[in-house]
Amino acid sequence: MICPQCGAEYPWHAMVCPQCDVETVDRLPGPAPTPDVELVSVFATGDAGLIALAKSLMDAEGIDFFVKGEELQNVFPLGPTTRWPAEFCVRAEDADRARVLLEGLTSELPRDTGSDG
């Protein structure tokens, strides 16, 4: 439970903040939902490791995202090379930042440049 006045957190059974004498809430109010927001696809992969890495990077940067088709990874296990791609979608205003963040993520092995070093 959270006090909406001071922000202190308490166990689930604390109904009133002992410091502010205000009723606690389950969560603090956030921004208003935007159901008509424009979503843009910024990344797609069928590699479960890259999906987890991309999620971690986006979470760390505070970019809200939606992964379309992720559930198909387990429903249709077609093998390591023919996976159904999961598609990462973000708000249009976050698309450029997300693309830069996820740039270079690939399941391909780096090419040998022929140099020894």
N, CA, C and O atoms as a MOPAC input file, in Angstrom:
PM7 MOZYME 1SCF
protein

 N      0.85300 1    -1.17500 1     0.00000 1
 C      0.00000 1     0.00000 1     0.00000 1
 C      0.90200 1     1.24100 1     0.00000 1
 O      1.99100 1     1.23600 1     0.57300 1
 N      0.42800 1     2.28700 1    -0.64600 1
 C      1.22000 1     3.50400 1    -0.80100 1
 C      0.41500 1     4.68900 1    -0.31100 1
 O     -0.79000 1     4.77800 1    -0.55000 1
 N      1.09000 1     5.60400 1     0.37800 1
 C      0.44600 1     6.83200 1     0.81500 1
 C      0.46000 1     7.81900 1    -0.35900 1
 O      1.53200 1     8.14100 1    -0.87100 1
 N     -0.70000 1     8.30100 1    -0.79100 1
 C     -0.73900 1     9.23300 1    -1.91300 1
 C     -0.17000 1    10.60800 1    -1.57700 1
 O      0.11800 1    11.40100 1    -2.47300 1
 N     -0.00900 1    10.88800 1    -0.29000 1
 C      0.49800 1    12.20100 1     0.11300 1
 C      2.02800 1    12.21500 1     0.22800 1
 O      2.67600 1    13.08900 1    -0.34800 1
 N      2.61200 1    11.26200 1     0.96100 1
 C      4.06700 1    11.27500 1     1.17600 1
 C      4.81000 1    10.25400 1     0.31600 1
 O      6.03300 1    10.32800 1     0.19000 1
 N      4.07400 1     9.28700 1    -0.28500 1
 C      4.69700 1     8.29400 1    -1.15200 1
 C      5.31600 1     7.11900 1    -0.42000 1
 O      5.92800 1     6.26100 1    -1.05600 1
 N      5.17700 1     7.05300 1     0.89400 1
 C      5.74500 1     5.94300 1     1.66200 1
 C      4.99000 1     4.65000 1     1.35200 1
 O      3.78100 1     4.66200 1     1.12400 1
 N      5.72900 1     3.52900 1     1.34700 1
 C      5.12100 1     2.22600 1     1.08500 1
 C      4.93400 1     1.46600 1     2.39200 1
 O      5.77000 1     1.52500 1     3.29300 1
 N      3.81500 1     0.75100 1     2.47000 1
 C      3.46200 1    -0.00700 1     3.66600 1
 C      2.98600 1    -1.40100 1     3.27300 1
 O      2.67800 1    -1.63700 1     2.10400 1
 N      2.91800 1    -2.34000 1     4.23800 1
 C      2.39500 1    -3.67600 1     3.94200 1
 C      0.93800 1    -3.59600 1     3.46600 1
 O      0.26600 1    -2.58200 1     3.65500 1
 N      0.47300 1    -4.66800 1     2.85600 1
 C     -0.86100 1    -4.70400 1     2.25600 1
 C     -1.98000 1    -4.37900 1     3.23600 1
 O     -3.03900 1    -3.90200 1     2.83000 1
 N     -1.75500 1    -4.63400 1     4.51700 1
 C     -2.82700 1    -4.44500 1     5.49200 1
 C     -2.88800 1    -3.02700 1     6.07300 1
 O     -3.79200 1    -2.72600 1     6.85200 1
 N     -1.95000 1    -2.15900 1     5.71200 1
 C     -1.96700 1    -0.78300 1     6.23500 1
 C     -2.96700 1     0.04600 1     5.43500 1
 O     -2.73500 1     0.36500 1     4.26900 1
 N     -4.05800 1     0.38300 1     6.06300 1
 C     -5.12000 1     1.12700 1     5.37900 1
 C     -4.97400 1     2.64300 1     5.52000 1
 O     -5.55700 1     3.40300 1     4.74800 1
 N     -4.19300 1     3.07500 1     6.50900 1
 C     -3.99400 1     4.50900 1     6.74400 1
 C     -2.51600 1     4.75900 1     6.98200 1
 O     -1.86400 1     4.01400 1     7.71400 1
 N     -1.98900 1     5.80200 1     6.36800 1
 C     -0.58500 1     6.16800 1     6.55300 1
 C     -0.41300 1     6.69600 1     7.98100 1
 O     -1.10200 1     7.64100 1     8.36600 1
 N      0.49500 1     6.10400 1     8.77900 1
 C      0.68000 1     6.55000 1    10.15300 1
 C      1.30700 1     7.94300 1    10.24200 1
 O      1.16800 1     8.61000 1    11.26700 1
 N      1.98100 1     8.38500 1     9.21100 1
 C      2.61300 1     9.70600 1     9.23700 1
 C      1.64800 1    10.81400 1     8.81800 1
 O      1.63900 1    11.89100 1     9.41400 1
 N      0.82400 1    10.54400 1     7.77700 1
 C     -0.03300 1    11.59300 1     7.21300 1
 C     -1.50000 1    11.46700 1     7.60900 1
 O     -2.28000 1    12.39700 1     7.40400 1
 N     -1.88100 1    10.31600 1     8.18000 1
 C     -3.27000 1    10.04600 1     8.54200 1
 C     -4.17600 1    10.13700 1     7.30600 1
 O     -5.28000 1    10.67800 1     7.36100 1
 N     -3.66800 1     9.58300 1     6.17700 1
 C     -4.40400 1     9.56800 1     4.91000 1
 C     -4.57300 1     8.10400 1     4.49300 1
 O     -3.69000 1     7.28400 1     4.74200 1
 N     -5.69900 1     7.77700 1     3.86200 1
 C     -5.92600 1     6.41100 1     3.39500 1
 C     -4.89700 1     6.04200 1     2.33400 1
 O     -4.59400 1     6.83600 1     1.44400 1
 N     -4.35900 1     4.81500 1     2.44000 1
 C     -3.37800 1     4.33800 1     1.46700 1
 C     -4.09800 1     3.80200 1     0.22500 1
 O     -5.29400 1     3.51000 1     0.25900 1
 N     -3.34500 1     3.68100 1    -0.86200 1
 C     -3.88800 1     3.17500 1    -2.12500 1
 C     -2.99500 1     2.05500 1    -2.64500 1
 O     -1.84400 1     1.92200 1    -2.22900 1
 N     -3.54100 1     1.24200 1    -3.56900 1
 C     -2.76100 1     0.15400 1    -4.16700 1
 C     -1.63100 1     0.68300 1    -5.03800 1
 O     -0.52600 1     0.13900 1    -5.04200 1
 N     -1.92200 1     1.75200 1    -5.77700 1
 C     -0.90400 1     2.35900 1    -6.63900 1
 C     -1.21900 1     3.82900 1    -6.81900 1
 O     -2.36400 1     4.26300 1    -6.69300 1
 N     -0.18300 1     4.57500 1    -7.11600 1
 C     -0.35900 1     6.00100 1    -7.33400 1
 C     -0.94600 1     6.24000 1    -8.72100 1
 O     -0.69600 1     5.46300 1    -9.64300 1
 N     -1.71700 1     7.30200 1    -8.87200 1
 C     -2.29300 1     7.56200 1   -10.19200 1
 C     -1.19300 1     7.86800 1   -11.21400 1
 O     -0.22000 1     8.55900 1   -10.90900 1
 N     -1.36100 1     7.35300 1   -12.40300 1
 C     -0.38900 1     7.57500 1   -13.47500 1
 C     -0.99100 1     8.46000 1   -14.55000 1
 O     -2.05100 1     9.05600 1   -14.35600 1
 N     -0.31500 1     8.54500 1   -15.67600 1
 C     -0.84600 1     9.36000 1   -16.76500 1
 C     -2.13500 1     8.75500 1   -17.31800 1
 O     -2.37100 1     7.55200 1   -17.21100 1
 N     -2.94000 1     9.59500 1   -17.89700 1
 C     -4.20100 1     9.13300 1   -18.47400 1
 C     -3.91000 1     8.19900 1   -19.64500 1
 O     -2.97400 1     8.44100 1   -20.40700 1
 N     -4.69900 1     7.13900 1   -19.79900 1
 C     -4.47400 1     6.22500 1   -20.92700 1
 C     -4.73600 1     6.92300 1   -22.25700 1
 O     -5.56800 1     7.82600 1   -22.35100 1
 N     -4.01700 1     6.49100 1   -23.26900 1
 C     -4.19500 1     7.05100 1   -24.60800 1
 C     -4.53100 1     5.91000 1   -25.56100 1
 O     -3.63900 1     5.36800 1   -26.21200 1
 N     -5.81500 1     5.53700 1   -25.65100 1
 C     -6.19300 1     4.37300 1   -26.44800 1
 C     -5.99400 1     4.54800 1   -27.94700 1
 O     -5.94000 1     3.55600 1   -28.67400 1
 N     -5.88400 1     5.77500 1   -28.42400 1
 C     -5.74400 1     6.00200 1   -29.85900 1
 C     -4.31100 1     6.36100 1   -30.25900 1
 O     -4.09300 1     6.96400 1   -31.31000 1
 N     -3.34400 1     5.99700 1   -29.43200 1
 C     -1.94700 1     6.32000 1   -29.71400 1
 C     -1.47600 1     5.55700 1   -30.94800 1
 O     -1.87000 1     4.41000 1   -31.16100 1
 N     -0.62500 1     6.19900 1   -31.76700 1
 C     -0.09000 1     5.56100 1   -32.96200 1
 C      1.11500 1     4.70500 1   -32.58100 1
 O      2.07000 1     5.20600 1   -31.98600 1
 N      1.07500 1     3.41300 1   -32.92100 1
 C      2.17800 1     2.49800 1   -32.65000 1
 C      2.97300 1     2.25100 1   -33.92400 1
 O      2.41300 1     2.16000 1   -35.01700 1
 N      4.29800 1     2.14400 1   -33.76300 1
 C      5.20800 1     1.93600 1   -34.88300 1
 C      6.06600 1     0.71700 1   -34.58400 1
 O      6.55300 1     0.55900 1   -33.46500 1
 N      6.25300 1    -0.14600 1   -35.57700 1
 C      7.11000 1    -1.31600 1   -35.42300 1
 C      8.56600 1    -0.88800 1   -35.52800 1
 O      8.94900 1    -0.19300 1   -36.46900 1
 N      9.39200 1    -1.31200 1   -34.54100 1
 C     10.80000 1    -0.91000 1   -34.53600 1
 C     11.77500 1    -2.07600 1   -34.56100 1
 O     12.96200 1    -1.87700 1   -34.82200 1
 N     11.30000 1    -3.29400 1   -34.29500 1
 C     12.21000 1    -4.43800 1   -34.22200 1
 C     11.40200 1    -5.71800 1   -34.30700 1
 O     10.30100 1    -5.79700 1   -33.76100 1
 N     11.93900 1    -6.72300 1   -34.98800 1
 C     11.29300 1    -8.03300 1   -35.06600 1
 C     12.35500 1    -9.11600 1   -35.02900 1
 O     13.40200 1    -8.99500 1   -35.66400 1
 N     12.07800 1   -10.17600 1   -34.28100 1
 C     12.99200 1   -11.30700 1   -34.19300 1
 C     12.23800 1   -12.53500 1   -33.70700 1
 O     11.21200 1   -12.42200 1   -33.03600 1
 N     12.75300 1   -13.69900 1   -34.04900 1
 C     12.20600 1   -14.94500 1   -33.54500 1
 C     13.11500 1   -15.56800 1   -32.50500 1
 O     12.83400 1   -16.65600 1   -32.00200 1
 N     14.20800 1   -14.88400 1   -32.17700 1
 C     15.19800 1   -15.37800 1   -31.21700 1
 C     14.76200 1   -14.99500 1   -29.79800 1
 O     14.69500 1   -13.81100 1   -29.46700 1
 N     14.46500 1   -15.99800 1   -28.96200 1
 C     13.98100 1   -15.73800 1   -27.60000 1
 C     14.98500 1   -14.94000 1   -26.78000 1
 O     14.59000 1   -14.11200 1   -25.96000 1
 N     16.27100 1   -15.17400 1   -26.98800 1
 C     17.29000 1   -14.41200 1   -26.26400 1
 C     17.27500 1   -12.94300 1   -26.64100 1
 O     17.41700 1   -12.07800 1   -25.77700 1
 N     17.10200 1   -12.65000 1   -27.93500 1
 C     17.03600 1   -11.25400 1   -28.37700 1
 C     15.75700 1   -10.57400 1   -27.91300 1
 O     15.75500 1    -9.37500 1   -27.63600 1
 N     14.66700 1   -11.33700 1   -27.82700 1
 C     13.41500 1   -10.77700 1   -27.31000 1
 C     13.62600 1   -10.31700 1   -25.86900 1
 O     13.23800 1    -9.20800 1   -25.50300 1
 N     14.23800 1   -11.17100 1   -25.05700 1
 C     14.49500 1   -10.81700 1   -23.65400 1
 C     15.44600 1    -9.63000 1   -23.55200 1
 O     15.23800 1    -8.74300 1   -22.72300 1
 N     16.48000 1    -9.60300 1   -24.37900 1
 C     17.43900 1    -8.50500 1   -24.35400 1
 C     16.78400 1    -7.19700 1   -24.77700 1
 O     17.00200 1    -6.16000 1   -24.15000 1
 N     15.98600 1    -7.24200 1   -25.83000 1
 C     15.29700 1    -6.03300 1   -26.29400 1
 C     14.34600 1    -5.50600 1   -25.22100 1
 O     14.26600 1    -4.29800 1   -25.00000 1
 N     13.62800 1    -6.40300 1   -24.55700 1
 C     12.72900 1    -5.98300 1   -23.46900 1
 C     13.51900 1    -5.29100 1   -22.36300 1
 O     13.11100 1    -4.24800 1   -21.85300 1
 N     14.64500 1    -5.88000 1   -22.00200 1
 C     15.46900 1    -5.32200 1   -20.93800 1
 C     15.98200 1    -3.92700 1   -21.31100 1
 O     15.95400 1    -3.01100 1   -20.48800 1
 N     16.44100 1    -3.77200 1   -22.53300 1
 C     16.94900 1    -2.46900 1   -22.98600 1
 C     15.84700 1    -1.41600 1   -22.99300 1
 O     16.05900 1    -0.28400 1   -22.55900 1
 N     14.66800 1    -1.79300 1   -23.48900 1
 C     13.55100 1    -0.84300 1   -23.55500 1
 C     13.07700 1    -0.45700 1   -22.15100 1
 O     12.78600 1     0.71000 1   -21.88800 1
 N     13.00200 1    -1.44500 1   -21.25300 1
 C     12.61100 1    -1.15300 1   -19.86700 1
 C     13.60800 1    -0.20300 1   -19.21000 1
 O     13.21600 1     0.74500 1   -18.52900 1
 N     14.89200 1    -0.45900 1   -19.41700 1
 C     15.93300 1     0.37100 1   -18.80000 1
 C     15.87200 1     1.81300 1   -19.28600 1
 O     16.21000 1     2.73100 1   -18.53800 1
 N     15.44700 1     2.02300 1   -20.51900 1
 C     15.34800 1     3.37400 1   -21.08000 1
 C     13.99400 1     4.01900 1   -20.82500 1
 O     13.78000 1     5.18100 1   -21.16900 1
 N     13.07800 1     3.26400 1   -20.22100 1
 C     11.75500 1     3.81600 1   -19.92000 1
 C     10.88200 1     3.99100 1   -21.15000 1
 O     10.00500 1     4.85500 1   -21.16900 1
 N     11.11100 1     3.18000 1   -22.17900 1
 C     10.30400 1     3.24100 1   -23.39400 1
 C      9.18000 1     2.22000 1   -23.27500 1
 O      9.43800 1     1.02500 1   -23.12500 1
 N      7.93300 1     2.68400 1   -23.33900 1
 C      6.79000 1     1.78200 1   -23.31200 1
 C      6.74000 1     1.03600 1   -24.63700 1
 O      6.94100 1     1.63100 1   -25.69600 1
 N      6.47200 1    -0.26600 1   -24.58100 1
 C      6.44200 1    -1.06900 1   -25.79400 1
 C      5.39300 1    -2.15900 1   -25.69500 1
 O      4.90900 1    -2.49000 1   -24.61200 1
 N      5.05500 1    -2.70700 1   -26.84800 1
 C      4.13300 1    -3.82500 1   -26.95800 1
 C      4.79700 1    -4.83300 1   -27.87400 1
 O      5.30400 1    -4.46600 1   -28.93400 1
 N      4.80300 1    -6.10900 1   -27.47700 1
 C      5.40700 1    -7.15800 1   -28.30000 1
 C      4.28800 1    -7.98200 1   -28.92400 1
 O      3.58200 1    -8.72300 1   -28.24000 1
 N      4.14400 1    -7.83700 1   -30.22800 1
 C      3.09800 1    -8.54800 1   -30.96800 1
 C      3.65200 1    -9.87700 1   -31.47700 1
 O      4.70300 1    -9.90600 1   -32.11600 1
 N      2.95900 1   -10.96600 1   -31.20200 1
 C      3.35400 1   -12.27200 1   -31.69400 1
 C      4.30000 1   -13.03400 1   -30.79100 1
 O      4.74600 1   -14.12300 1   -31.15000 1
 N      4.61700 1   -12.48700 1   -29.62200 1
 C      5.52800 1   -13.19200 1   -28.71800 1
 C      4.95300 1   -14.52800 1   -28.26700 1
 O      5.68700 1   -15.50200 1   -28.10700 1
 N      3.65400 1   -14.57300 1   -28.06400 1
 C      3.01700 1   -15.80900 1   -27.61400 1
 C      3.12900 1   -16.91500 1   -28.65600 1
 O      3.01600 1   -18.09000 1   -28.31000 1
 N      3.34600 1   -16.57200 1   -29.91700 1
 C      3.49500 1   -17.58400 1   -30.96800 1
 C      4.81600 1   -18.33000 1   -30.87100 1
 O      4.97000 1   -19.39500 1   -31.46800 1
 N      5.76400 1   -17.78900 1   -30.13100 1
 C      7.05200 1   -18.46000 1   -29.96500 1
 C      6.87200 1   -19.81700 1   -29.30000 1
 O      7.60700 1   -20.75300 1   -29.61500 1
 N      5.91800 1   -19.94400 1   -28.39000 1
 C      5.70400 1   -21.20100 1   -27.67900 1
 C      4.59900 1   -22.05500 1   -28.30100 1
 O      4.59900 1   -23.27600 1   -28.14400 1
 N      3.67000 1   -21.42900 1   -28.99600 1
 C      2.55900 1   -22.17000 1   -29.58500 1
 C      3.01400 1   -22.94200 1   -30.81600 1
 O      2.61700 1   -24.08800 1   -31.02200 1
 N      3.85500 1   -22.30400 1   -31.63600 1
 C      4.32200 1   -22.92200 1   -32.87300 1
 C      5.84400 1   -23.03500 1   -32.86000 1
 O      6.51500 1   -22.29200 1   -33.57500 1
 N      6.40600 1   -23.94900 1   -32.06100 1
 C      7.86200 1   -24.08600 1   -32.03600 1
 C      8.35900 1   -24.76200 1   -33.31400 1
 O      8.37500 1   -25.98900 1   -33.40900 1
 N      8.76100 1   -23.95900 1   -34.28800 1
 C      9.14200 1   -24.48300 1   -35.60100 1
 C     10.61900 1   -24.81500 1   -35.70700 1
 O     11.08300 1   -25.23500 1   -36.76700 1
 N     11.34500 1   -24.63800 1   -34.65200 1
 C     12.77900 1   -24.89200 1   -34.70500 1
 C     13.55300 1   -23.59400 1   -34.58300 1
 O     12.97600 1   -22.51200 1   -34.69100 1
 N     14.84800 1   -23.69300 1   -34.36100 1
 C     15.64300 1   -22.50300 1   -34.07400 1
 C     15.78300 1   -21.53100 1   -35.23600 1
 O     16.01000 1   -20.34200 1   -35.00800 1
 N     15.65500 1   -21.99800 1   -36.47200 1
 C     15.87900 1   -21.09200 1   -37.59500 1
 C     14.59600 1   -20.61800 1   -38.25900 1
 O     14.63900 1   -19.71100 1   -39.09100 1
 N     13.46100 1   -21.20200 1   -37.91600 1
 C     12.21500 1   -20.81500 1   -38.56800 1
 C     11.17500 1   -20.34700 1   -37.56500 1
 O      9.99600 1   -20.67300 1   -37.70100 1
 N     11.58100 1   -19.61100 1   -36.58800 1
 C     10.64400 1   -19.09900 1   -35.57900 1
 C      9.77500 1   -17.99500 1   -36.15500 1
 O     10.20200 1   -17.24100 1   -37.02800 1
 N      8.56700 1   -17.91200 1   -35.66000 1
 C      7.65900 1   -16.83700 1   -36.00300 1
 C      8.18700 1   -15.57300 1   -35.33700 1
 O      8.46300 1   -15.60100 1   -34.13800 1
 N      8.33900 1   -14.46700 1   -36.05800 1
 C      8.94600 1   -13.29400 1   -35.43100 1
 C      8.00900 1   -12.58500 1   -34.45100 1
 O      6.80700 1   -12.45900 1   -34.68700 1
 N      8.58600 1   -12.13700 1   -33.36700 1
 C      7.88900 1   -11.27200 1   -32.42500 1
 C      8.22700 1    -9.84600 1   -32.83300 1
 O      9.38600 1    -9.54000 1   -33.11400 1
 N      7.23400 1    -8.97900 1   -32.86600 1
 C      7.41100 1    -7.61500 1   -33.35700 1
 C      7.24800 1    -6.61300 1   -32.21400 1
 O      6.22900 1    -6.60700 1   -31.52400 1
 N      8.26000 1    -5.76800 1   -32.02100 1
 C      8.22700 1    -4.73800 1   -30.98700 1
 C      7.62000 1    -3.46400 1   -31.56200 1
 O      8.08200 1    -2.95400 1   -32.58300 1
 N      6.58700 1    -2.95500 1   -30.90300 1
 C      5.93000 1    -1.72100 1   -31.32800 1
 C      6.03100 1    -0.69700 1   -30.19600 1
 O      5.89100 1    -1.03700 1   -29.02200 1
 N      6.27700 1     0.56500 1   -30.57100 1
 C      6.37900 1     1.65800 1   -29.60400 1
 C      5.54200 1     2.83500 1   -30.09400 1
 O      5.07700 1     2.84800 1   -31.23400 1
 N      5.35700 1     3.81700 1   -29.22700 1
 C      4.68200 1     5.04800 1   -29.64400 1
 C      5.49800 1     5.71800 1   -30.74200 1
 O      6.72700 1     5.63700 1   -30.74400 1
 N      4.82300 1     6.37300 1   -31.66500 1
 C      5.49700 1     7.01900 1   -32.79900 1
 C      6.56500 1     7.99300 1   -32.32700 1
 O      7.62000 1     8.09700 1   -32.95400 1
 N      6.31700 1     8.70500 1   -31.24200 1
 C      7.29600 1     9.68900 1   -30.75200 1
 C      8.53700 1     9.04400 1   -30.14100 1
 O      9.55800 1     9.71000 1   -29.97000 1
 N      8.46000 1     7.74400 1   -29.80800 1
 C      9.61000 1     7.02100 1   -29.25000 1
 C     10.32600 1     6.15100 1   -30.28700 1
 O     11.32900 1     5.51300 1   -29.96600 1
 N      9.82900 1     6.11800 1   -31.51400 1
 C     10.32900 1     5.18600 1   -32.52400 1
 C     11.81100 1     5.39700 1   -32.83900 1
 O     12.57100 1     4.42900 1   -32.86600 1
 N     12.23100 1     6.62400 1   -33.07400 1
 C     13.63700 1     6.87300 1   -33.42100 1
 C     14.56700 1     6.46000 1   -32.28800 1
 O     15.59300 1     5.82200 1   -32.51900 1
 N     14.20600 1     6.82400 1   -31.07500 1
 C     15.02800 1     6.47400 1   -29.91200 1
 C     15.10500 1     4.95700 1   -29.73600 1
 O     16.17000 1     4.42600 1   -29.42000 1
 N     13.99000 1     4.25900 1   -29.93600 1
 C     13.95900 1     2.80200 1   -29.80000 1
 C     14.79200 1     2.13300 1   -30.88900 1
 O     15.51100 1     1.17100 1   -30.61900 1
 N     14.69900 1     2.63500 1   -32.11100 1
 C     15.48700 1     2.04400 1   -33.21100 1
 C     16.98500 1     2.16900 1   -32.94500 1
 O     17.74200 1     1.22800 1   -33.18100 1
 N     17.40900 1     3.33400 1   -32.45500 1
 C     18.82400 1     3.53000 1   -32.13300 1
 C     19.24400 1     2.57900 1   -31.01500 1
 O     20.32500 1     1.99300 1   -31.06500 1
 N     18.39600 1     2.43100 1   -30.02100 1
 C     18.68900 1     1.55200 1   -28.88700 1
 C     18.83800 1     0.09300 1   -29.32000 1
 O     19.71000 1    -0.61900 1   -28.82300 1
 N     17.98700 1    -0.35000 1   -30.24400 1
 C     17.97200 1    -1.74700 1   -30.65900 1
 C     18.82100 1    -2.01500 1   -31.90000 1
 O     18.90800 1    -3.14800 1   -32.37300 1
 N     19.43100 1    -0.98000 1   -32.40900 1
 C     20.26300 1    -1.12000 1   -33.60000 1
 C     21.38600 1    -2.12400 1   -33.35000 1
 O     22.05300 1    -2.07700 1   -32.31600 1
 N     21.58500 1    -3.01000 1   -34.28300 1
 C     22.66400 1    -3.98300 1   -34.15200 1
 C     22.27700 1    -5.27400 1   -33.46100 1
 O     23.07100 1    -6.21500 1   -33.45500 1
 N     21.08800 1    -5.35900 1   -32.87600 1
 C     20.65800 1    -6.62300 1   -32.27100 1
 C     20.35500 1    -7.60300 1   -33.38700 1
 O     19.49200 1    -7.34900 1   -34.22700 1
 N     21.04800 1    -8.70000 1   -33.39500 1
 C     20.84000 1    -9.72300 1   -34.40800 1
 C     21.29400 1   -11.06200 1   -33.86400 1
 O     22.14300 1   -11.13000 1   -32.97500 1
 N     20.72500 1   -12.11900 1   -34.40400 1
 C     21.14300 1   -13.44600 1   -33.97000 1
 C     22.23200 1   -14.00600 1   -34.87400 1
 O     22.70800 1   -15.12200 1   -34.67000 1
 N     22.62300 1   -13.21900 1   -35.87600 1
 C     23.69200 1   -13.66000 1   -36.76600 1
 C     25.03400 1   -13.55200 1   -36.05900 1
 O     25.25300 1   -12.65300 1   -35.24700 1
 N     25.92200 1   -14.47400 1   -36.37700 1
 C     27.27000 1   -14.41500 1   -35.82600 1
 C     28.05300 1   -13.33100 1   -36.55500 1
 O     27.84600 1   -13.13200 1   -37.75200 1
 N     28.94600 1   -12.62800 1   -35.86700 1
 C     29.73800 1   -11.60900 1   -36.54400 1
 C     30.61100 1   -12.24200 1   -37.61700 1
 O     31.10800 1   -13.35600 1   -37.45400 1
 N     30.78800 1   -11.52300 1   -38.70200 1
 C     31.62500 1   -12.02900 1   -39.79800 1
 C     33.09100 1   -11.93800 1   -39.43700 1
 O     33.51800 1   -11.00600 1   -38.75500 1
 N     33.86200 1   -12.91300 1   -39.89900 1
 C     35.30600 1   -12.90200 1   -39.69000 1
 C     35.91200 1   -11.92200 1   -40.67700 1
 O     35.72700 1   -12.05600 1   -41.88600 1
 N     36.62800 1   -10.94800 1   -40.16900 1
 C     37.23400 1    -9.93200 1   -41.03400 1
 C     38.56700 1   -10.37600 1   -41.57300 1
 O     39.16900 1    -9.68000 1   -42.39000 1
 N     39.04200 1   -11.52700 1   -41.13100 1
 C     40.30700 1   -12.03900 1   -41.62700 1
 C     41.51600 1   -11.55900 1   -40.84400 1
 O     42.62800 1   -12.02900 1   -41.08500 1
 N     41.32700 1   -10.64900 1   -39.92800 1
 C     42.46200 1   -10.17400 1   -39.13200 1
 C     42.57200 1   -10.97200 1   -37.84600 1
 O     41.58500 1   -11.51700 1   -37.35300 1
 N     43.75000 1   -11.03500 1   -37.32200 1
 C     43.98900 1   -11.79500 1   -36.08400 1
 C     44.01800 1   -10.87700 1   -34.88300 1
 O     45.05200 1   -10.81000 1   -34.21700 1
 N     42.99300 1   -10.19500 1   -34.57500 1
 C     43.13800 1    -9.35600 1   -33.42000 1
 C     41.93700 1    -8.73600 1   -33.00900 1
 O     41.93100 1    -7.99000 1   -32.02900 1

